[in-house]
Amino acid sequence: MKVEFLQEAPPIIREFLTYMDNVRNRSSLTVDEYYRDLRTFFRYMMVQRGLVSKKTEVDEINIGMIDIDFISTITFSDIIMFLNYCKTVRNNEATTLARKTTTLKRYFNYLTVKVQKLSHDPTEALEAPKKGKKLPKYLTLEESLRLLEAVDGDFKERDYCILVFFLNCGMRLSELIGINLGDINSEHMLRIRGKGDKERTVYLNDACMRALNDYMQVRPVDGVKDKNALFISRNKNRMSRKAVQMVVYNNLEKIGLDGQGYSVHKLRHTAATLMYQKGGVDIRTLQTVLGHENLGTTQIYTHIADEQVIEAFKSNPLSKK
């Protein structure tokens, strides 16, 4: 986490993490992953260089002594041996190895190109391992309807609205809990903040608006600690990630889908799959709807939205629920 790397990382690593955080505007999760990957790498290298005993527990090694002189001794072979160690000893899968490879390439590129503290990049010829493609897990239309119908309890309007937003808009967990009351305008447009604090616009279809209006009738007002937050917990705070996850898990359990790999993020996959398979939405429009970074530009919140994107949200078969 940001606080963790600011306290523990040596300056030569902390400078890179701060650059990725403030200049490149990477998400907190991404910066945290960079730190953990680099920490693992330098712990491994300290063992290989004989700076600590090989009997030392690797995950307990302090990397505070790492500096540019140490880093300048690292070779391409060291990188390859580290990745082999991660695969054979730490049992990292291809996706994790690919992420570690990316982290190392970005770090050494930063040192050689951005700040020119190294004259040679040992990762220059490094290729990322191929990642096996997995089909995303998602609920069928029938299962989605059962999930919505299962909602009850003291907070049923709120919980129902949460599930409707996930299933119709395909938003991420962090995006949902970050919604403020002022993010929704009279044209049914919702401004959400995605990865790296990038903003995009989501159209709230009929199902979303009905669920929202029902929830707003009972949303707490008195004693609310974060008056801007849309979704309020039983303690009258903004709902946390864990609280929203429990809403999803509890209702999945009611319809017998607990323990089968379904999660909050799988509801995002569900929305995307239903739009594509049942709603006839083309891939490029769907990518815009989901706010994927590789589309180049992120939608900016306006009163006038792309009609094709609005039609994509309307086409979700759950929009009439």
KAGI-V244031 format. One line per field, one symbol per residue. phi: phi as a letter, one per 20 degrees, with the letter a starting at -180 (. if undefined). burial: + if it has 24 or more other C-alpha atoms within 12 Angstrom, else -. A space follows every 50 residues. Layout:
# KAGI-V244031
phi=???
burial=???
This chain:
# KAGI-V244031
phi=.gffffedffgfeffffffffeeelffgfffffgffffffffffffffem ecffeffgfdfeegefbfffffefdgfgfffffffffeeelfegffffff ffgffffffffeefdledebefegefdfffefedffebeffffffffffe fbnfdffffffgfffffedmeegffffefdgfeddfemedecdefmmfeb ddeefgfffffffffffdfgcfmfedfeffedefemdffegfffgfgfff ffffdmdfmdnebgffffffgffffffeemffgfffffgemfffencdfd fbeddggffffffffgfefef
burial=-+--+---++-++++++++++----+++-++++++++++++++++++--- -------+--+++--+----+--+-+-+++-++-++---------+++++ +++++++++++------+--++++-+-----------++++-+++-++-+ +---+++++++++++++++++++++++++-+-++---+++++++++++++ +++++++++-++--+---++--------+++++----+++--+++-++++ ++----+----+++++++++++++++--+-+---++++++++-----++- +---+---+++++++++++-+
